[in-house]
Amino acid sequence: MTTLNRRKFITLASGVSLALAMPSFAFAEGGSLADIRKRGKLTVGTEAAYEPFEFVENGQVVGYGHDILEYIASKLGVQLNQVNLPFQGLLPGLMAHKFDFVATSVGINPERAKRFAFSEPVGVVDTVLVVRASDAGMTKPDDVAGHVVGTQMGSSSQPVAQTFDTQLKAKGAGYSDLKLFQAYPDVMVALSNKTVDVSIMPSNIVAVLMKREPGQYRVIGKIGDPKVLAWVAHPDDKEIRAFINTSLDELTKNGQLAGLQKKWFGYTMNLPTSGYLPEGAV
């Protein structure tokens, strides 16, 4: 486990202990909007460890998802109770009605979609190619041929990086080398000190790093398929899922969702409005 991951674990563990100690951690008891309004509280489960979608800052859960939740709770006229737990406990907790829904960045896949009621997408994560801002020699994905590329070992980006190398070789030449690192921040350090020429990383992590170090890096393109993220309701709670979707539609139409994306990511997302659920989905 890297130092960064240990820090995240400590922060998360502290958040879990605090959440479990709070009297507000209670069974949601019911699966309708009327139940939520009667309770006066919207209880959602979140793993606050995926910046800037959801993360802990000064002991509080913040981020893109939290801002959307504040809008939803305001519409319902209730308080927001966002419980921070490890991901492993979220979906079982949802099925036990500990939460009204799960508001964390959950990837949509066929197996999950048959068991849980996914909302409309709240975000999309792309695998992007990052170079130093001072390096004008690369402007598009194919330009990385012949260069040293870096990514995180065992991450979702590694197979995408390897597939793209194979595609480049089919055209003539692939990377000069693919270096693997323990954590994404290590990849960016390697890019900064010229150990690698290109970093391959998830777009949300790049957004955070570029916000912290403005003007240092440049994205030259995307590779692989985007990862569509959504929230999850109990399969029996169709009214709650419909309310989430209606709220997301409202935020999209009035421009607030794009504003929140710009605030937290520095760019707007092209979220799919159809075809995002696999066959057989709830």
N, C-alpha and C positions, 0 to 999 in steps of 0.2 A: 504494500500500500504506500503510495507516495505521500510526501508531506502535505501536499494540497488536499489529497483525499482524506487524510487523517483529520485535517482541520475541518473539512466539510462534515466528517463523521461526528466530531466532537460537537460542532454547532447543531447538527441535526439531533444528536442524542439529547442535548440540553433542551432543545425545543420539544422533543417527545416527552421528557420528564415533566416539563412545565405544563404541557397540554394535558397529560394524564392526571396531574395534580389539581387541575382547575375544575371547579364544580360544573362548569359549562360542558365538560366532556360527558355527554350522556347519549343514550339511544335517541335517534331522531324520532322513532315511534310513529310510523305512518308514511304514506307515500303520495300525498296530494298537496296542492298549494294551500288548500284550506287548513291542513294539519300544520303547515309551516307558519301560516298567518296566526293561527290559534296559539301556537307556541311562542310567537313573537321573535323567532330566531331561525336563521338559515344556517344549518350545520353542514359544512363540507369538509371532506378529507383531502389533504394536500401533502405531497412530499416536496418540501421547499428546498430543493437542492439542484435546480436547473435554471440558473441565471441566464437571461433576465426574465424568463417565463414566471418563475416563482422561486424566491430565495429569502433568507433571513438577513435582516439588517437592523442593527441596534435592538435585537431581541424580538423583532416583529416580522411577520411574513409580509413581503412586499413583492412588487413586480407587475408585469403585464396582466397576468391572470387575476391577481388581487384587485386591480383596478376594474376589471370587468365584473368581478364578483360584487364590488361595492355598488355598481350600477344595478345589478340584478337584485341585491338586497334592498336597495332604495325603492325599486319598482314594487317590491312586495310589501314595503313598509315595515321591515323587520331588521333586527340586528344581524350582523355577519359574525358567525363563529367558525373561523377557519382553523381546523385542527391539523397540526403538523406531525406526520407519522412517516416511518419508512414505507417505501412503495409496497413491500411484501404484505403489509397489513391493510392496504387501502381497498382492494377489490373484495377480499373476504369481509371486511368491515362494512362495505356497501351492501353485500348480500344479507348481512345481519341487521341492516337498517340502522347502523351506527351513524351514518351520514345521509343527508338528503341526496347528495351526489358526490362524485369525486371530481375535484377541480385541480387536476395536475396534468402535465403534458403527457398523455398516453398515446403511444403509437397505435394506429388502427391496423389490425391484422385479421385474417379470416377466422382464426380460432377464438380470439377475444370477441369479435363482432357477433358470433353466434350465441354468446353467453351474456353479453352486456349491451346496454342501449347507448351507443355512441351519439354524442351531439354532433352538430355541424363542426367542421374544422375550426379550431381557434388559432392554429399556427401551422407553419410549414418550415421544416429545417432542410436546407440544401447542403450538399458537400461542395465546398468552394476552394478555389486555388488562390493562395495569398502570396504576394511577392513584396519585397521592400519598395516603398514609394519612390526611392531614388533609382530603382532599376527600370529603365525605360525599354529594355530589350524584349520584354514579354508583355503582350497586350491581350492575348486570347489563349484558351486552353492548349491548343496544339503547339504553342511556343515553348512549352515546358520540355519538349523532347530534347534530349541531350544535356539536361540539367539535373542537379542533385535535388531530390524531393524528400520531404520528411512528413511523417504523420505519427499518431499515437499507436503503439503496439496493442493489438487486441481490441481496438475500438471499431465502431461502425464505419469509420473512414478508411480503415486499412484495406478491406476487400474492394472498396470503391477505387482506391488508389491503385491497387494491383490490377484490377480490370482495365482501368484507363491506360496503364502502362502496356498491357497486352494490345489494346486498341491502337496505341501509337506505334508499336512495333509492327503491326499489320500494315501500317502506312509507310513504314520505312525505318524509324528509329524511336526507341522508348527512352526512359530516363537513363541517365548515366549511372545513377544509384538511387535506391530507396532506403532511407534511414528510418528506423523505428525508435520512438522515444517512450518513456514511461508515462508521460502526461502531456496534454496539449500545451500548457505553458512552457514546457521544455522545448516543444517544437518551435514555438515562437521565439524563444531565446536563441535557438539554433539558427533561425532565419535572420534574426537581428545581428548575430555575430558572424554570419556568412558561412556557417557550417553546412547549411542547406540553402538552395536558391529559391525553393518553393515550399510552402506549407499547405497541406491538405487537411481541412478541418470542417466541423459543422458550422453553419452560418451564425447560429446564436452565440457560440463561443467567440467567434471572430468579432461579432458586433460588440461584445463586452470588452475584448482586448483593444479594439480600435478606438472605443470610447475612452478608455483609460490612457491610451497612447496615440492621440490624434496626429494624423499626418505622417505616421511612421510606416504604414502598410497600405497595400492596394489589392483589391480583389479583381482578378482578371477573368473569372468565369466560374461556371458550375459544371460539375460532372456527376454522373449517376442519377438515380431517381430521387425525387424529393421525398422526405418523410413527413407524412401528414399526421398532425397531432390533434386530439380532441378530448373533450371531457366525457365522463361516463356516468350514466344513471342506472338504477336498478331496472332490470328488464320489465318489471311489472309497473314501473312508474313512468308511463308514457306521457302523462300530463306534465311532469317535471322536465322531461327531455324537450317536449314541445315548447315549454316556457323558456328554456335556455336558448333554443334555436330562434324563437321569436325575438328574444333580447339581442342575440348576435346579429340578426337581420336588421334590427333597429339601429344598432351601433354602426353597422356597415353603411346603411342608407344615409344616416346623418353625419357621416364622416368621422365620428368619434373613434371607431376602431382603428382606422388608418392613423389617426392622431396618436393613439396609444402605441401603435407599432413604431411610429416615428420617434416617440418619446423613449421607448425602451430599447429598440433595436437600431435606430438610425435610418431605417428604410421601411417601406410598406410591403406587405405580402399579397401575393395573388392567391387567395384562398379558393379552393374548388367549391362550387355550389352544388355539384351533382357528380355522381359516379365515384364518390369517395368511399362508399360502403361496399364491401365484397358481397358476392352472392351468398344468400342464406343468412344475412345479417338480421339481428333483431329489429 
